[in-house]
Amino acid sequence: MNHNEQQLENHFIDELVKSGWKFIPCEQLDKTGIEDQLLEIELAEKIKTLNKNKNITNEDVKRVINELKFATTNIEGAKKILYFYKQGIPIKYEKDGVVKFTRLFDYDYISNNNFTMSRQVIHTGAEKIKNDIILYINGIPLINIELKDPFNPAESWRNAYNQIVDYFGKIPELYKYIQIGVAANSRARYFPIAQWTNDVKTYEWKEEGKDSVDSVIQMLRPEILLDIIKNFLFVRVEKGEVTKVITRYMQLKAVNKIYNRVKDYYIGKDTKDKGLIWHWQGSGKTFEIITAANKLQTFSPLENPTQFIILDRDDLQTQLSNEYHSLDIPLPKVIQSIEDLKRVITADSLKGMRGVYIVLMHKFRPGEFEGVSDLLNSTHKETIATRKNVICFIDEGHRTQYGLLAGQMKSILKNAFFFAFTGTPVASIGKNTYSEFCYPPEESYLDRYFIGESINDGFTKKITYRQRLDELHLDKNNLETFLEGEYDEIPDIYKEDLKQDIRQKLTTVNVFLEDVNRINKISEDIAKHFLENVDGNFKGMVVTASRLACVRYKHELDKFLPASYSEVVMTYDPNKDVDIKEIYSYMKEVKKRFRNTEIEQITKKIIDDYKEENEPKILIVTDMLLTGFDAPVLQTMYLDKPLKEQRLLQAIARTNRPFKEKETGLILDYIGIFGRIKKAFEVYSKDDLAGAILDMEKMKEDFEKNLKELLNLFSGIDKDYNRSSLERTLEVITAEKKTEEIFSQKYNLLRRLYEFLGSDEIKLRNLKHYQWLTAVYTNYIKRVVKDEKYQEYLKKYFKKTLKLIHNETEVKNLIESKVQIVIDEKFMQEIESDAGDENEKTSNLVFALNKFVLVDKHKNPIYESLIERVEKLVKRWRERIKKKESVSEELKEANSISDEIVGIQKTKSELGLTDAQMAFWLKIKTSLNINVDKELLSSMKDLFTELNNEMIPGWSKNTELRKSIDSKLRQFMFVKVKTKYPMTLEKLNEIHKGISDKMVNYEA
């Protein structure tokens, strides 16, 4: 481990000790051997202590530990282990023959647990590994922290993440226990351990006033960590894919504020019994509702509460149900009618049923609640209305009709706790339908996490808008009439009850928006924009004014795009639609195309295919999917429906989910709503909406701003493609880790903006500078990072950049050049003949050695003896470059190390050895300090010939094959090596172990 990595490790250890962890050196852990993962003595003692009131025996303790040890390392085993952690392990006790849940952790009294940690912990399974830091609770390893040099230009937290993932296959028994990984260098990311997949989401923890590393250390405080394990970590099963999901920092904060409000009320600390959670769209409010309900369900003072999750749209119910089904949490019951609600409320002599219920308020009419209220008021006994252990979670409760219904339910459950969630801003005084859920003016919300924070954290993207085809916009008067009304807030089932004059206004607007000629012109524009700017990377959505407009858009889009590109997602009513010929005919055509499948199943398939498959690429909607729809691949919304305030924000926020190289969600406005944006959003404060939506001019400003800042980074350097100029840019970039991060982040942003801006003339004005910066970045990627997949990456996501730079021969040649990742004689000859001055030769060698020996050291254990020399070389070289001093001494050392690598390769070739055989031979040669021994080498080759039949792919993970091969290696050491080179048994064991560990790195 190098000095910088060591310092980072020391920092973690020191800070964790301050937060309550006890440090124990690796050699002092009470493990019986390096193949053991549990600290069994400590675990047994804690099981006894935590369960002493259960009359537990030593035999019971053994069975509990065996349940852990015998759990499999597959998905089912992972589910079982996490269940054990949360609920305890059920076993039949020896003395009384009763099955009891045996606790592994004490979640109520944190100090009753043991919190220990160790560093450089060695584990052996299919291979030996050395974990930087392991955190244990009660002897169970729960957290793995892996660290990388924060100052190495080719290292990042991603390397540490990949190292943990690589360990999954080597020591699966360890990672069935570990639940959270932390990967860090100058930044730290955490993630749930799901050892059957190498692609889990990683997150950054945030604590006010602390950087990324210190924030994640705060997350690892004992009380927070145990809370996460019990209440915020789950196995997720979705569409057949199994992973794990873990809380983000703002989700834990919001849920615990809800939990503490209920708790403080019950212990008499406070009288507040409601709160508003104001989190921006895409921040994970559904997960917050589920985890809050789940955590409160186990809060003992509530004594089995009743909890209602109140929704007002089918898509919100679908999203919530899908999330519940995907997590290993008991499913709630769904209340779809007033009869269902009455049964729940009137059960148990009006005390009501217990449990968690989803209430679909949009299925009810206001008058239907009157009978329920009268019934509860007709008795003086305890009822659900007078019970305090009733909790209501209201999702997006701002809409007019829904506000009335929710208010009626609030009047029925008079003593209940009420928590409202919104993803849109709280309106100004006089128009704030959320005021009844908070305590103004001292408390406008219980917790707030809004646009700027969400974008900065990378959980959502900015949203950019652009007006299109102004001549086809809805005229000012009709748009104002619509915005001043509540038409888009009215659920479909109530629209038929509207007064005649209101329906007439709606009809006037719809006639304009449903006009086929107008839709044809917009469809042509949509098709052109989609093909040029969206297709291949992202997907789109067309939002229309009505169901009829949906059908017409489908027909017109099919004239300009393949029919398979688009699908309509809307509700159908066969009884009513028979009177609307176009809709009825389209419904019949859809059912025929999907082989007479039910419409609900067709809709589900279309949505699933949109999210998971190549087609459809465009969804055409009117009301469905404007809330609760989460499809990160959606980047562009083609808006042709007048929406207002919260509804508009909710709709456009469908585009804000991060996805691959998406820079921003894009709204193309065909209605003219963004021309009236100040009017539409005048109820909000400017601070609330800062950064929420930007016009295209702002994106252009950002492009030029980033371009200028990048060019200033290289002030004084000629903006040409000469080798000396590019070499100087590398010196600037790699001088400091911070500079390297700034350059990389800003260039990647610049490139995404370039792709996003389409054919805008601003790109032509800055063409030469953008080309040059692309050459600088490419040179950095090829020589420092040495990313072999860079060209493939460009082809996949940045076609416009690739097309542009191919017009510049120098840049084209640079991008298409191969990355040199092997140090051999040919490489050394090219360095000598090809590189320019001393500085360039040195940097080429330093970057190659850094990547080959340090970053990829786990791939090249033959060269492990050179690691320390390369670390010192890189450090000295950077200091010299920074001070603009001669690097001649560093060039000599770089040549010396490279020559040694080439020498090892040459010896390997001359002796006719494979990598595995060379690793074997080097271990024997260096351990015994001997020269070439042809007889021993011949015997070694014979051994490998004998082992070839057993060294099949995956042999190192097969216990029987591993034992057989290990036995033959040991026999070879005794018969062929020890007889010729006498040594102690301890020395023989050390050499044998070293060889055995290296062998798995060269698995066939």
KOLDOPA-119459 format. One record per residue (C-alpha): residue in one letter; x, y, z. Coordinates in pm, whole numbers, padded with zeros to 5 digits, always signed. Layout:
aXYZ/...
END
This chain:
m+00000+00000+00000/n+00142+00343-00091/h+00178+00637+00143/n-00130+00826+00023/e-00355+00523+00042/q-00213+00448+00387/q-00298+00802+00501/l-00654+00766+00376/e-00688+00435+00559/n-00553+00595+00878/h-00810+00874+00842/f-01097+00625+00816/i-00972+00431+01118/d-00921+00742+01334/e-01261+00891+01254/l-01446+00562+01298/v-01288+00520+01640/k-01422+00865+01735/s-01773+00759+01634/g-01775+00448+01853/w-01587+00173+01669/k-01312-00022+01844/f-01001-00097+01638/i-00845-00444+01664/p-00532-00533+01461/c-00590-00812+01212/e-00364-01059+01391/q-00562-01011+01714/l-00907-01090+01570/d-01055-01399+01735/k-01059-01595+01410/t-00949-01957+01418/g-00804-01921+01067/i-00797-01696+00763/e-01070-01907+00605/d-01312-01799+00882/q-01525-01494+00817/l-01716-01473+01147/l-01555-01381+01477/e-01726-01681+01635/i-01622-01635+01999/e-01746-01277+02006/l-02063-01369+01814/a-02146-01657+02051/e-02105-01432+02355/k-02332-01162+02208/i-02601-01413+02107/k-02608-01536+02468/t-02622-01183+02609/l-02887-01049+02371/n-03113-01352+02421/k-03054-01434+02787/n-03423-01386+02869/k-03508-01672+02631/n-03337-01941+02838/i-03080-02000+02565/t-02821-02281+02593/n-02476-02327+02440/e-02626-02583+02203/d-02887-02328+02093/v-02608-02078+02026/k-02426-02332+01806/r-02741-02392+01603/v-02791-02019+01554/i-02434-01976+01427/n-02471-02281+01203/e-02782-02126+01045/l-02560-01835+00943/k-02266-02048+00831/f-02477-02296+00632/a-02670-02026+00446/t-02584-02049+00078/t-02393-01782-00113/n-02662-01749-00380/i-02962-01512-00398/e-03177-01722-00166/g-02896-01727+00087/a-02865-01347+00065/k-03238-01307+00133/k-03215-01541+00430/i-02910-01365+00579/l-03069-01021+00554/y-03389-01158+00710/f-03184-01302+00996/y-03018-00965+01051/k-03352-00782+01065/q-03574-01032+01249/g-03338-01275+01419/i-03289-01648+01356/p-03580-01882+01437/i-03469-02207+01604/k-03633-02459+01835/y-03483-02407+02178/e-03329-02705+02354/k-03489-02664+02696/d-03852-02587+02618/g-03885-02710+02258/v-04037-02379+02143/v-03933-02196+01823/k-03802-01851+01912/f-03641-01572+01712/t-03284-01529+01832/r-03150-01175+01798/l-02813-01109+01637/f-02825-00732+01700/d-02994-00505+01952/y-03164-00232+01750/d-03327-00065+02050/y-03022-00018+02273/i-02725+00046+02045/s-02466+00026+02324/n-02556-00341+02381/n-02373-00430+02058/n-02001-00471+01991/f-01868-00248+01712/t-01520-00361+01604/m-01308-00303+01297/s-00979-00417+01155/r-00752-00331+00864/q-00566-00537+00604/v-00781-00837+00695/i-00675-01153+00513/h-00942-01394+00391/t-00893-01715+00199/g-01144-01894-00019/a-01098-01963-00386/e-00811-01715-00348/k-00648-01510-00077/i-00751-01146-00053/k-00663-00864+00182/n-00948-00624+00265/d-00845-00269+00350/i-01103-00227+00630/i-01375-00460+00761/l-01639-00345+01012/y-01792-00608+01240/i-02102-00586+01456/n-02114-00857+01721/g-01851-01053+01529/i-02036-01047+01195/p-01856-00870+00905/l-02104-00615+00768/i-01904-00346+00588/n-01611-00368+00345/i-01419-00045+00280/e-01167-00046-00005/l-00945+00254-00070/k-00732+00389-00355/d-00460+00651-00371/p-00645+00987-00385/f-00354+01146-00572/n-00295+00886-00843/p-00426+01022-01177/a-00524+00675-01298/e-00701+00568-00976/s-01057+00648-00866/w-01330+00521-00635/r-01441+00313-00935/n-01120+00106-00910/a-01200+00034-00545/y-01557-00059-00640/n-01431-00297-00908/q-01194-00452-00656/i-01482-00533-00420/v-01683-00678-00709/d-01378-00885-00807/y-01363-01020-00452/f-01719-01153-00474/g-01612-01454-00675/k-01297-01513-00473/i-01449-01520-00124/p-01827-01569-00165/e-01858-01690+00195/l-01741-01349+00320/y-01974-01148+00099/k-02285-01340+00195/y-02246-01165+00535/i-02127-00823+00418/q-02415-00589+00333/i-02256-00258+00235/g-01947-00172+00032/v-01763+00160+00047/a-01524+00257-00232/a-01314+00568-00181/n-01023+00777-00294/s-01073+01155-00296/r-01446+01078-00323/a-01641+00802-00151/r-01935+00599-00279/y-02138+00338-00095/f-02353+00058-00232/p-02541-00254-00125/i-02357-00584-00166/a-02530-00813-00414/q-02258-01062-00500/w-02450-01223-00786/t-02429-00902-00991/n-02150-00656-01070/d-02384-00370-01153/v-02546-00214-00847/k-02615+00156-00803/t-02364+00353-00600/y-02442+00665-00400/e-02268+00953-00227/w-02365+01031+00132/k-02403+01397+00227/e-02353+01560+00564/e-02361+01938+00594/g-02014+02091+00610/k-01834+01764+00532/d-01667+01634+00219/s-01752+01307+00049/v-01514+01092+00257/d-01608+01238+00594/s-01977+01219+00505/v-01965+00845+00439/i-01778+00801+00768/q-02076+00970+00936/m-02305+00721+00762/l-02103+00442+00926/r-02173+00566+01277/p-02311+00268+01475/e-02663+00406+01527/i-02705+00506+01160/l-02559+00183+01027/l-02789-00038+01235/d-03087+00174+01132/i-02995+00123+00766/i-02955-00254+00807/k-03294-00292+00977/n-03508-00035+00799/f-03345+00088+00478/l-03180-00209+00306/f-03379-00461+00101/v-03347-00732-00158/r-03525-00607-00471/v-03678-00837-00733/e-03802-00661-01044/k-03875-00812-01384/g-03685-01124-01286/e-03371-00924-01197/v-03257-00947-00836/t-03048-00680-00669/k-03044-00486-00345/v-03168-00137-00274/i-03032+00094-00005/t-03144+00434+00118/r-03007+00764-00005/y-02913+01016+00261/m-03217+01246+00215/q-03455+00949+00225/l-03324+00832+00560/k-03341+01186+00694/a-03704+01238+00584/v-03827+00899+00708/n-03663+00946+01045/k-03819+01290+01083/i-04159+01127+01034/y-04070+00846+01273/n-03940+01087+01536/r-04248+01310+01509/v-04469+01011+01593/k-04227+00895+01863/d-04199+01242+02021/y-04577+01270+02034/y-04607+00934+02208/i-04344+01008+02470/g-04494+01351+02537/k-04199+01545+02400/d-04406+01733+02137/t-04767+01784+02031/k-04711+01806+01655/d-04888+01527+01466/k-04847+01617+01098/g-04582+01720+00850/l-04504+01800+00489/i-04224+01619+00303/w-04124+01832+00007/h-03889+01633-00220/w-03836+01703-00589/q-03974+01464-00851/g-03740+01168-00901/s-03591+01183-00552/g-03753+00857-00438/k-04070+00959-00248/t-04227+00616-00306/f-03940+00448-00123/e-03977+00703+00157/i-04347+00629+00204/i-04289+00253+00208/t-03996+00264+00451/a-04172+00512+00681/a-04482+00290+00699/n-04269-00019+00749/k-04061+00136+01027/l-04365+00274+01210/q-04541-00062+01189/t-04276-00200+01424/f-04278+00098+01665/s-04403-00081+01979/p-04588+00214+02147/l-04821+00228+01843/e-04943-00124+01933/n-05022-00251+01584/p-05134+00069+01407/t-05356+00131+01106/q-05176+00308+00823/f-05333+00451+00508/i-05129+00544+00200/i-05364+00778+00014/l-05327+00815-00364/d-05532+00981-00632/r-05414+00832-00961/d-05386+00482-01102/d-05028+00541-01215/l-04926+00636-00860/q-05092+00318-00734/t-04913+00113-00999/q-04578+00267-00906/l-04634+00211-00534/s-04758-00146-00582/n-04464-00231-00808/e-04221-00095-00549/y-04389-00292-00270/h-04386-00612-00476/s-04019-00568-00561/l-03908-00539-00196/d-03912-00806+00073/i-04177-00618+00276/p-04529-00741+00363/l-04772-00622+00097/p-05045-00371+00190/k-05410-00425+00098/v-05566-00202-00167/i-05893-00016-00096/q-06057+00055-00432/s-06413+00142-00329/i-06610+00310-00054/e-06740-00036+00046/d-06382-00158+00100/l-06305+00150+00307/k-06619+00106+00519/r-06523-00255+00595/v-06178-00148+00715/i-06309+00142+00924/t-06610-00034+01081/a-06434-00360+01171/d-06378-00453+01536/s-06679-00249+01660/l-06572+00062+01468/k-06213+00046+01597/g-06100-00046+01248/m-05865-00304+01102/r-05491-00292+01166/g-05218-00299+00903/v-05115-00097+00598/y-05370-00002+00331/i-05347+00177-00004/v-05651+00402-00055/l-05736+00500-00414/m-05919+00827-00349/h-05988+00900-00715/k-06228+00604-00718/f-06457+00779-00463/r-06705+01065-00492/p-06725+01329-00220/g-07078+01244-00108/e-06989+00882-00040/f-06799+00975+00277/e-07096+01127+00458/g-07236+00793+00575/v-06897+00683+00713/s-06860+01003+00913/d-07215+00979+01054/l-07157+00619+01160/l-06839+00701+01354/n-07003+01001+01521/s-07301+00794+01639/t-07114+00632+01931/h-06918+00748+02233/k-06703+00434+02238/e-06348+00422+02104/t-06345+00417+01724/i-06088+00452+01450/a-06176+00823+01455/t-06063+00860+01817/r-05764+00625+01800/k-05426+00796+01788/n-05237+00502+01638/v-05362+00581+01288/i-05119+00725+01034/c-05201+00865+00691/f-04949+00925+00414/i-05084+01147+00136/d-04901+01144-00197/e-04929+01458-00415/g-05233+01593-00230/h-05254+01934-00396/r-05509+01873-00669/t-05849+02037-00631/q-06092+01743-00639/y-05848+01527-00448/g-05793+01797-00190/l-06164+01791-00109/l-06172+01413-00075/a-05857+01402+00135/g-06000+01675+00354/q-06310+01464+00416/m-06099+01165+00511/k-05903+01392+00745/s-06227+01492+00916/i-06317+01122+00968/l-05978+01024+01115/k-05972+01316+01355/n-05688+01197+01576/a-05466+01046+01307/f-05116+01155+01213/f-05109+01307+00864/f-04795+01329+00651/a-04820+01475+00300/f-04561+01428+00025/t-04508+01654-00272/g-04252+01670-00549/t-04361+02015-00667/p-04304+02348-00494/v-04523+02472-00212/a-04741+02750-00346/s-04751+03105-00216/i-04988+03227+00056/g-05352+03202-00043/k-05299+02922-00293/n-05125+02669-00072/t-05340+02358-00036/y-05063+02202+00175/s-05086+02448+00465/e-05306+02208+00663/f-05017+01958+00672/c-04759+02188+00829/y-04723+02453+01098/p-04679+02791+00930/p-04502+03019+00972/e-04243+02847+01193/e-04257+02517+01000/s-04345+02528+00632/y-04229+02170+00585/l-04098+01882+00794/d-03825+01809+00540/r-03719+01969+00214/y-03504+01833-00066/f-03554+02021-00385/i-03432+02084-00735/g-03082+02221-00681/e-02985+01957-00427/s-03125+01674-00640/i-02940+01790-00951/n-02613+01847-00762/d-02638+01498-00612/g-02696+01347-00955/f-03034+01194-00864/t-03213+01405-01125/k-03120+01612-01430/k-03201+01966-01530/i-03494+02021-01764/t-03455+02238-02071/y-03738+02372-02284/r-03766+02506-02635/q-04067+02640-02821/r-04138+02488-03162/l-04366+02592-03448/d-04494+02909-03281/e-04757+02956-03550/l-04934+02638-03430/h-04956+02740-03064/l-05288+02771-02884/d-05396+03137-02896/k-05342+03354-02592/n-05704+03385-02482/n-05782+03014-02490/l-05456+02933-02315/e-05525+03189-02042/t-05878+03054-01999/f-05742+02705-01958/l-05467+02809-01717/e-05710+03003-01500/g-05943+02703-01475/e-05876+02367-01317/y-05948+02149-01621/d-05629+01945-01616/e-05683+01880-01244/i-06021+01713-01293/p-06027+01331-01294/d-06198+01182-01599/i-06489+01039-01397/y-06597+01391-01298/k-06562+01562-01637/e-06904+01447-01752/d-07057+01630-01452/l-06914+01969-01554/k-07142+02260-01630/q-07226+02321-01993/d-07025+02646-02026/i-06710+02481-01888/r-06753+02183-02119/q-06794+02425-02411/k-06462+02593-02330/l-06296+02254-02315/t-06449+02159-02649/t-06317+02477-02815/v-05965+02406-02696/n-05980+02039-02793/v-06113+02108-03143/f-05801+02314-03207/l-05565+02063-03049/e-05726+01766-03225/d-05707+01919-03574/v-05552+01661-03809/n-05371+01915-04031/r-05207+02075-03728/i-05114+01735-03583/n-04963+01634-03919/k-04728+01935-03921/i-04621+01880-03562/s-04571+01507-03622/e-04336+01582-03911/d-04135+01814-03685/i-04131+01557-03404/a-04007+01284-03640/k-03729+01503-03776/h-03613+01610-03432/f-03633+01257-03291/l-03427+01102-03570/e-03160+01372-03559/n-03125+01418-03184/v-03280+01138-02979/d-03294+00808-03164/g-03027+00558-03070/n-02949+00704-02729/f-03277+00796-02562/k-03655+00783-02607/g-03943+01030-02631/m-04300+01095-02522/v-04574+01289-02700/v-04825+01447-02459/t-05155+01526-02631/a-05473+01707-02532/s-05714+01412-02548/r-05754+01045-02627/l-05869+01133-02977/a-05556+01343-03026/c-05350+01040-02914/v-05497+00827-03193/r-05447+01099-03453/y-05086+01156-03347/k-05022+00785-03386/h-05159+00784-03740/e-04965+01095-03842/l-04636+00989-03682/d-04657+00659-03872/k-04630+00862-04194/f-04284+00988-04095/l-04148+00710-03875/p-04170+00330-03879/a-04498+00221-03717/s-04306+00018-03459/y-04144+00335-03321/s-04455+00461-03139/e-04739+00328-02926/v-05040+00491-02758/v-05085+00451-02382/m-05431+00561-02268/t-05750+00432-02110/y-06020+00267-02321/d-06391+00222-02245/p-06549-00013-02503/n-06901+00095-02402/k-06840+00467-02453/d-06573+00449-02722/v-06811+00280-02966/d-06955+00630-03022/i-06611+00772-03106/k-06528+00596-03430/e-06156+00675-03451/i-06085+00563-03095/y-06299+00250-03125/s-06136+00150-03455/y-05790+00206-03313/m-05872-00001-03003/k-05983-00290-03227/e-05665-00259-03434/v-05448-00263-03121/k-05622-00571-02980/k-05580-00749-03315/r-05211-00657-03330/f-05159-00795-02979/r-05366-01109-03054/n-05676-01006-02859/t-05492-00963-02531/e-05678-00759-02269/i-05611-00384-02293/e-05460-00373-01942/q-05207-00639-02040/i-05133-00464-02369/t-05066-00138-02184/k-04838-00313-01937/k-04642-00479-02218/i-04602-00150-02406/i-04471+00027-02095/d-04237-00260-02004/d-04102-00279-02362/y-04049+00097-02365/k-03836+00070-02051/e-03650-00248-02136/e-03652-00309-02512/n-03544-00117-02821/e-03903-00048-02929/p-04134+00132-02887/k-03923+00447-02885/i-04204+00701-02843/l-04510+00682-02617/i-04817+00889-02703/v-05022+00982-02394/t-05276+01229-02262/d-05334+01161-01889/m-05159+00832-01818/l-04790+00832-01722/l-04777+01205-01645/t-04724+01123-01278/g-04550+00831-01115/f-04391+00712-01440/d-04022+00638-01396/a-03834+00562-01718/p-03478+00702-01716/v-03448+00638-02092/l-03710+00911-02154/q-03522+01224-02251/t-03751+01433-02476/m-04114+01525-02417/y-04308+01668-02711/l-04573+01873-02529/d-04903+01954-02700/k-05132+01979-02400/p-05200+02282-02178/l-05100+02195-01823/k-05069+02424-01524/e-04854+02470-01218/q-04797+02143-01026/r-04940+01928-01304/l-04703+02083-01558/l-04404+02040-01328/q-04501+01680-01256/a-04536+01601-01626/i-04210+01754-01745/a-04023+01594-01454/r-04077+01256-01625/t-03769+01350-01830/n-03537+01428-01538/r-03415+01077-01442/p-03043+01018-01499/f-02959+00779-01781/k-02618+00706-01932/e-02499+01024-02103/k-02819+01225-02064/e-02728+01585-01987/t-03080+01720-01943/g-03442+01639-01999/l-03581+01828-02298/i-03931+01968-02345/l-04032+02077-02694/d-04335+02302-02651/y-04593+02297-02931/i-04871+02453-02720/g-04708+02780-02612/i-04721+02704-02240/f-04360+02805-02180/g-04429+03138-02339/r-04661+03190-02043/i-04426+03030-01792/k-04413+03326-01555/k-04791+03324-01539/a-04805+02948-01493/f-04558+02951-01208/e-04626+03286-01048/v-04755+03114-00733/y-04403+02989-00657/s-04104+03177-00526/k-03814+03220-00767/d-03581+03034-00533/d-03808+02728-00538/l-03780+02694-00915/a-03418+02800-00955/g-03256+02541-01180/a-03578+02347-01243/i-03634+02449-01601/l-03398+02630-01835/d-03451+02763-02183/m-03215+02670-02464/e-03034+03003-02435/k-02914+02903-02088/m-02773+02576-02228/k-02584+02777-02490/e-02444+02999-02217/d-02333+02692-02023/f-02162+02554-02334/e-01960+02870-02393/k-01886+02911-02020/n-01741+02559-01992/l-01549+02602-02316/k-01390+02923-02188/e-01301+02771-01849/l-01137+02471-02015/l-00936+02689-02250/n-00821+02905-01955/l-00692+02590-01789/f-00438+02571-02073/s-00353+02939-02101/g-00007+02993-02245/i-00021+02668-02445/d-00057+02687-02823/k-00396+02551-02932/d-00252+02329-03201/y-00192+01956-03243/n+00185+01954-03210/r+00321+01689-02977/s+00487+01946-02758/s+00156+02130-02707/l-00036+01814-02623/e+00246+01707-02391/r+00219+02036-02202/t-00158+01989-02161/l-00091+01650-01998/e+00150+01813-01754/v-00121+02063-01657/i-00391+01795-01619/t-00187+01549-01414/a-00008+01801-01190/e-00285+01780-00927/k-00563+01527-00874/k-00811+01813-00833/t-00709+01964-01168/e-00754+01627-01332/e-01105+01590-01188/i-01205+01943-01292/f-01078+01890-01645/s-01250+01554-01683/q-01582+01677-01543/k-01588+01996-01746/y-01493+01831-02073/n-01755+01558-02030/l-02017+01825-01958/l-01902+02021-02263/r-01934+01712-02482/r-02286+01632-02356/l-02390+01993-02419/y-02241+01980-02768/e-02448+01670-02850/f-02758+01823-02695/l-02745+02152-02886/g-02820+01984-03216/s-02755+02206-03516/d-02730+02534-03329/e-02493+02785-03487/i-02312+02836-03155/k-02135+02509-03228/l-01996+02642-03555/r-01860+02952-03382/n-01665+02737-03138/l-01580+02449-03372/k-01199+02476-03369/h-01173+02513-02993/y-01407+02219-02931/q-01203+02003-03169/w-00881+02095-02990/l-01023+02023-02644/t-01148+01689-02771/a-00794+01610-02889/v-00658+01709-02547/y-00910+01487-02370/t-00851+01196-02607/n-00475+01223-02559/y-00531+01215-02182/i-00760+00909-02205/k-00523+00723-02435/r-00199+00795-02250/v-00292+00843-01883/v-00614+00652-01822/k-00539+00409-02107/d-00905+00330-02171/e-00927+00065-02441/k-01300+00118-02489/y-01291+00494-02545/q-01351+00481-02920/e-01638+00236-02876/y-01785+00466-02611/l-01772+00764-02847/k-01939+00570-03126/k-02223+00465-02898/y-02312+00795-02732/f-02141+01084-02909/k-02197+01042-03279/k-02197+01418-03351/t-01865+01469-03176/l-01716+01173-03361/k-01844+01303-03695/l-01706+01650-03625/i-01361+01550-03511/h-01314+01314-03803/n-01298+01630-04013/e-00969+01706-03837/t-00705+01450-03938/e-00490+01493-03628/v-00781+01430-03393/k-00909+01139-03601/n-00571+00968-03590/l-00545+01028-03217/i-00886+00874-03145/e-00832+00574-03369/s-00485+00497-03232/k-00464+00190-03013/v-00404+00213-02640/q-00065+00073-02535/i-00131-00144-02231/v+00162-00387-02253/i+00522-00296-02173/d+00746-00503-02400/e+01049-00460-02627/k+00836-00318-02906/f+00690-00058-02669/m+01039+00041-02548/q+01162+00077-02908/e+00862+00296-02995/i+00926+00513-02691/e+01287+00560-02796/s+01222+00634-03162/d+00880+00796-03145/a+00870+01021-02838/g+01000+01374-02864/d+01202+01524-02582/e+01306+01388-02245/n+00982+01502-02079/e+00763+01318-02329/k+00964+00996-02304/t+00945+01008-01927/s+00572+01080-01913/n+00499+00798-02161/l+00690+00553-01944/v+00546+00682-01616/f+00186+00665-01740/a+00242+00314-01878/l+00406+00187-01558/n+00140+00349-01342/k-00135+00170-01531/f+00049-00159-01590/v+00198-00209-01243/l-00016-00003-01001/v-00371+00019-01136/d-00373-00329-01294/k-00150-00490-01032/h-00409-00760-00958/k-00375-00867-01323/n+00006-00873-01319/p+00127-01042-00998/i+00448-01141-01182/y+00558-00779-01135/e+00448-00730-00773/s+00808-00676-00661/l+00812-00354-00866/i+00506-00191-00708/e+00691+00015-00448/r+00947+00142-00701/v+00674+00256-00941/e+00483+00435-00662/k+00793+00633-00568/l+00868+00707-00933/v+00520+00848-01004/k+00537+01069-00695/r+00883+01208-00778/w+00791+01267-01143/r+00483+01470-01051/e+00685+01685-00812/r+00947+01750-01082/i+00685+01844-01343/k+00510+02077-01099/k+00839+02259-01029/k+00938+02247-01399/e+01261+02068-01307/s+01464+01816-01508/v+01322+01462-01511/s+01642+01289-01627/e+01673+01085-01303/e+01309+00978-01331/l+01369+00876-01695/k+01660+00654-01586/e+01446+00489-01317/a+01151+00445-01554/n+01381+00282-01809/s+01529+00059-01540/i+01188-00064-01423/s+01067-00112-01780/d+01384-00306-01864/e+01320-00532-01566/i+00965-00599-01689/v+01094-00674-02037/g+01363-00895-01882/i+01101-01098-01695/q+00903-01136-02017/k+01217-01235-02208/t+01312-01496-01948/k+00958-01631-01958/s+00978-01663-02336/e+01327-01821-02337/l+01226-02075-02075/g+00903-02146-02259/l+00687-02073-01958/t+00324-01965-01933/d+00225-01679-01702/a+00118-01926-01434/q+00444-02120-01465/m+00647-01799-01453/a+00468-01689-01136/f+00542-02032-00991/w+00908-02016-01089/l+00964-01658-00966/k+00828-01746-00625/i+01067-02041-00591/k+01363-01851-00743/t+01330-01543-00520/s+01243-01738-00205/l+01547-01969-00239/n+01776-01723-00419/i+01867-01967-00696/n+01947-01929-01066/v+01805-02125-01357/d+01762-02493-01270/k+01673-02674-01592/e+01593-02998-01414/l+01355-02829-01173/l+01198-02629-01455/s+01139-02948-01652/s+00975-03110-01350/m+00759-02801-01306/k+00638-02821-01668/d+00556-03188-01619/l+00352-03092-01313/f+00152-02838-01515/t+00093-03096-01788/e-00049-03325-01521/l-00264-03043-01380/n-00406-02932-01717/n-00696-03178-01698/e-00803-03034-01364/m-00734-02666-01431/i-01059-02616-01622/p-01239-02277-01622/g-01371-02215-01271/w-01142-02470-01104/s-01040-02225-00830/k-01401-02200-00714/n-01451-02578-00709/t-01359-02714-00364/e-01268-03064-00481/l-01053-02948-00775/r-00888-02684-00558/k-00793-02946-00295/s-00661-03188-00557/i-00445-02925-00729/d-00321-02792-00397/s-00226-03142-00287/k-00021-03198-00604/l+00153-02863-00561/r+00248-02955-00206/q+00371-03298-00313/f+00588-03130-00578/m+00736-02901-00313/f+00836-03196-00094/v+00958-03435-00366/k+01118-03203-00624/v+01214-02888-00434/k+01285-02971-00069/t+01499-03276-00157/k+01724-03057-00375/y+01712-02736-00172/p+01680-02825+00198/m+01454-02587+00394/t+01245-02572+00708/l+00883-02684+00702/e+00786-02325+00779/k+00976-02206+00468/l+00818-02476+00254/n+00471-02379+00377/e+00539-02015+00299/i+00651-02091-00060/h+00364-02334-00116/k+00111-02080+00006/g+00255-01807-00215/i+00242-02033-00521/s-00111-02148-00443/d-00235-01790-00410/k-00077-01684-00739/m-00210-01979-00936/v-00572-01867-00927/n-00477-01538-01096/y-00397-01738-01407/e-00702-01959-01402/a-00760-02124-01740/
END
